[in-house]
Amino acid sequence: MGFLVKREYFRPQADVLAEAATRVGPGASYYTLSMGGAPVGYSASTLDTTPGGITVQNNTVFDIRALGTVHRTGITQVFNLTRTMRLRDFDAQLQSDVAKFRASGRVEGDSVLEMTVEAGGAPQRQRMHLREPMVMAELVNLQLALGGELTVGRTFSVRAFDPLTLQQRDIRLTVLAESTFIVPDSARFDSAQSRWVPASYDTLPAFKISQQVAGLTLEAWIDSRGGIVRATSPIGLSVDRTAFEIAVQNYRADREGGRTAAAGSGSDVIGTTAIAANVTLRPEALAELRVRLLNVSLAGFDLSGGRQRLAGDTLIITREGGVGEGPAGRAPPLLNAQLPLNSGGDTAVARALQPEPLVQSDDPRILAQARQIVGRERRAGRVAELLSAWVYRTLDKQITISVPSAVQVLDSRRGDCNEHTVLYVALARAAGLPARTAAGVVYLRGQFYYHAWPEVWLGEWVAVDPTFGQFPADAAHLRFVIGGLARQVELVRLIGQLQLEVVP
């Protein structure tokens, strides 16, 4: 009896998942994506079984309105799993009107992930050692459901990999509640409305799941197979399961007729996420700015260091002096030092000279462009200024929905703050100047907008802004995170919550 109890109640998780996987049949689910009460896209998720495993494919198409322009983006992700839900390989692609990104990988022996990233230039290969079986962020809910973890009050943690940010994250999941949803199961065409409407409905038991990652909390209702039934995001995007025709055909008809939320005036993602300022500022005249950060937890953000100092809930930003200027606050001591700069053993500075999958500072085209811009100049401050001026003059200022890649930006010569920043950082590193990405908010015409800009090492970290053509950047740049897309995702938890109060 003791043996039987142990076998049934203390079985290895792999055995539990393998048995559950045998009961999972092929299927497809479709979703409408909406914002402001109107459709902005659709998504489809399919699960296929094979003799040796499971294949999950997610396809998403959505429109985002930003500064008056609608941007269409498509994301496709394919995951091949073993019967025990262990990853074999994956392929993730993002396509927009100006950029393409692809990351693919294969797990070798459960201990190594061999990954290839294609984002302009030659494919870049990475080798990641795994301390435990690889879990993909997109499949956490599926593994939760098949593992028999859907019990209200149950909480557990998992380390998951996101192929679009190329980073692993610790995710804490909690089952909050259980309920029943009625969703459209089939559709019929209503000629009076000229659109598809529900013909029959299905009743689905669902569990409310909370995911906490990097301080951000996301909630969704999922079914017993881990598929989303309903979810919302902090930026106001809603995901609802429905029939194929309602999700896909209605969206296409609405888009052709200009009736999607992306075509409306009230759904501009830039405008709806901006934060009103309590005073009118002249950033170009500010040597120092004091701002109270209200209504959010500040834990986990990179608020102190360099030009910034946090005192309680008040952030104090002091603008650095520029080349040839008198002191405006405190001028970096190595402004005119010769390249290469000595990092003094600082690992953060050393890392800021290395190429990365999307910061291809070792690409021949990036190296050649950096040499052309810098010429014979070896003074660190002057190199930083020359690069900022070139990026500002060269790139067309356009909102872009993409995974920014330095090589692609060099080819397209256009983009928003993310494209300006990733190209600047790559050029700076190619020139021997340590550089990194910073992100937060910036003041512009009465509001604070989410923004990204570079920081360069000139004896201390100095903010520059090639999007606005500022060297150094004005004091109205409030840095919250340091790093690329994986860190910038953390800014989402500020949207709709953060309040800023400028202190005289």
Helices and strands as residue ranges (DSSP letters): H 2-9, H 13-22, E 27-35, E 38-50, E 53-66, E 69-82, E 87-95, E 100-108, E 112-118, E 124-129, G 137-139, H 140-146, E 155-162, E 167-190, E 195-213, E 216-222, E 228-232, E 237-242, H 244-244, I 245-249, H 250-256, G 261-263, H 269-273, E 275-276, G 283-285, E 288-294, E 308-311, E 314-318, H 347-351, H 364-374, H 380-394, E 396-397, H 406-412, E 414-415, H 417-430, E 435-444, E 447-457, E 461-463, E 477-482, H 485-488, G 489-494, E 499-502
